[in-house]
Amino acid sequence: MRLQGRIVSWNDSRGFGFIEWNGGAERVFAHISAFNPRRRTPAVGDVVTYEVQNDASGRRQAIKIAYVGADSAQPVRSERRAPSSSRRIRLGKLVTPLVLVTLGATAYHRYENALPRAEDLQTVVERSPPEKVLEPPRFECDGRIHCSEMKSCEEATFFVRHCPGTKMDGDGDGIPCERQCGY
């Protein structure tokens, strides 16, 4: 059965509101998708006709909602039309080569700048210091773990860095035997 009522509240951002039946104070839920045809956005005060149906949770809601009268039949502002597919294709044919040329030029420029020049290589060879000869370590892990067992701060540092289970770095900052070494 078709009823007539007035929209008494509408939340445009969420797309729903309530319709009050002309014959009483009963309000029913109305969702934007129930308006037929959707010529414009609903507004408070619009007179509409509708049918009532229970939703999945048993609540009453308006369906097949239609506007009544010429004053409420103002058309919705039309959204701007999307460009046609042929226009998009033409635009793509122009933009694609430009993008490819730009990417190619950028890649070539970076490649050229990344290569060292001959005079730069000569300068590097002339300025490079002689390589250090690696000396064998002067200390070796022999089971000592406490500061009192070390002969020098250098030895304690070696043990903390290279030997497992040492107990010389109480605060975990990598500096062993801080009281004895004066840190």
C-alpha positions in Angstrom: 0.0 0.0 0.0 1.3 3.4 -1.0 1.6 6.1 1.6 2.3 9.9 1.4 4.6 11.7 3.8 7.2 14.4 4.2 10.9 14.1 4.7 11.5 15.4 8.3 15.3 14.8 8.5 18.0 14.0 6.0 21.8 13.3 6.4 23.2 14.1 2.9 26.7 12.9 3.7 25.5 9.5 4.8 22.6 9.2 2.3 19.7 8.5 4.6 16.9 10.2 6.6 13.4 9.8 7.9 9.9 10.3 6.4 6.9 11.1 8.6 3.5 9.8 7.4 0.9 12.5 6.7 -1.7 10.5 8.7 0.3 10.3 12.0 3.6 10.8 13.8 5.1 7.5 12.7 8.6 7.9 11.1 10.2 5.4 8.8 13.8 5.1 7.7 14.6 6.2 4.1 17.8 5.4 2.2 19.0 7.3 -0.9 18.9 4.1 -2.9 15.1 3.8 -2.4 14.3 7.0 -4.3 12.9 6.3 -7.8 13.8 8.0 -10.0 16.8 9.7 -8.5 16.4 13.1 -10.1 17.9 15.1 -7.2 19.1 15.0 -3.6 16.3 14.7 -1.1 15.7 17.6 1.3 13.8 18.2 4.5 10.2 19.2 3.6 10.0 17.3 0.4 6.6 15.6 -0.1 7.0 12.0 -1.2 5.0 8.8 -1.7 6.4 5.5 -0.6 5.8 1.9 0.4 6.8 0.3 3.7 8.7 -2.9 4.1 10.5 -4.5 7.1 14.3 -4.8 6.7 16.4 -7.8 7.7 16.3 -6.9 11.4 12.6 -6.3 11.4 12.7 -2.5 11.3 10.3 -0.6 9.0 11.8 1.3 6.1 10.5 3.2 3.1 11.0 1.7 -0.4 10.0 2.8 -3.9 10.1 6.5 -2.8 8.8 9.0 -5.4 8.6 12.8 -5.3 5.1 14.5 -5.3 4.4 17.7 -7.1 6.3 19.9 -9.6 8.0 22.0 -7.0 10.1 19.2 -5.7 11.1 17.9 -9.2 14.1 20.2 -9.6 16.8 18.3 -11.4 20.1 17.4 -9.8 23.1 19.3 -11.0 24.6 17.1 -13.6 28.1 15.9 -12.9 30.8 16.7 -15.5 30.9 14.0 -18.1 34.0 11.9 -18.3 36.0 12.4 -21.5 35.0 10.0 -24.3 37.2 7.0 -25.0 38.4 8.4 -28.4 39.5 11.6 -26.7 41.4 9.6 -24.0 43.1 7.5 -26.7 44.2 10.7 -28.6 45.5 12.2 -25.4 47.3 8.9 -24.6 49.0 8.9 -28.0 50.4 12.4 -27.2 51.4 11.9 -23.6 53.0 8.4 -23.9 55.9 9.5 -26.3 56.6 12.5 -24.1 56.8 10.4 -21.0 59.1 7.9 -22.7 61.4 10.6 -24.1 61.6 12.2 -20.7 62.4 8.9 -19.0 65.0 8.0 -21.6 66.8 11.4 -21.3 66.8 11.2 -17.5 68.3 7.7 -17.6 70.9 8.7 -20.1 71.9 11.7 -18.1 72.2 9.7 -14.9 74.3 7.0 -16.7 76.7 9.6 -18.1 77.2 11.3 -14.8 77.7 8.0 -13.0 80.7 7.0 -15.2 84.1 8.3 -13.8 86.1 10.4 -16.2 89.7 9.5 -17.0 91.2 12.5 -15.3 89.2 11.7 -12.1 90.6 8.2 -12.1 94.2 9.5 -12.4 93.6 11.8 -9.5 92.3 9.0 -7.3 95.3 6.8 -8.2 97.7 9.6 -7.3 96.1 10.5 -4.0 95.3 7.1 -2.6 97.3 6.2 0.4 99.3 2.9 0.4 97.4 0.0 1.7 97.9 -1.1 5.3 99.5 -4.4 5.8 97.2 -6.4 8.1 99.0 -7.5 11.3 98.0 -10.6 13.0 96.0 -9.9 16.2 98.2 -9.3 19.3 95.7 -10.9 21.6 93.7 -14.1 21.5 90.6 -15.3 23.4 91.9 -17.5 26.2 89.0 -17.7 28.6 89.7 -14.5 30.6 86.5 -12.6 31.2 87.1 -10.0 34.0 88.9 -6.6 34.1 91.3 -7.7 36.8 92.7 -10.4 34.4 93.6 -7.8 31.6 97.0 -6.3 31.2 95.9 -3.2 29.3 92.8 -1.3 28.1 93.6 -2.3 24.5 93.5 -5.9 25.5 90.2 -5.5 27.4 88.7 -3.8 24.3 89.8 -6.7 22.1 88.3 -9.2 24.5 84.9 -7.3 24.6 84.7 -7.1 20.8 86.0 -10.6 19.9 85.5 -13.0 22.7 82.2 -14.5 24.0 81.1 -14.3 27.6 83.2 -11.4 28.8 82.0 -9.5 31.9 83.9 -6.2 31.4 81.2 -4.0 30.0 78.6 -3.6 32.7 76.6 -0.9 31.0 76.7 -2.3 27.5 78.2 0.7 25.8 81.1 -1.2 24.2 83.7 0.4 26.5 85.3 -2.2 28.9 86.8 -1.6 32.3 85.7 2.0 32.5 87.0 2.6 36.1 90.5 1.1 35.4 90.9 2.7 32.0 89.8 6.1 33.1 86.8 6.6 30.7 
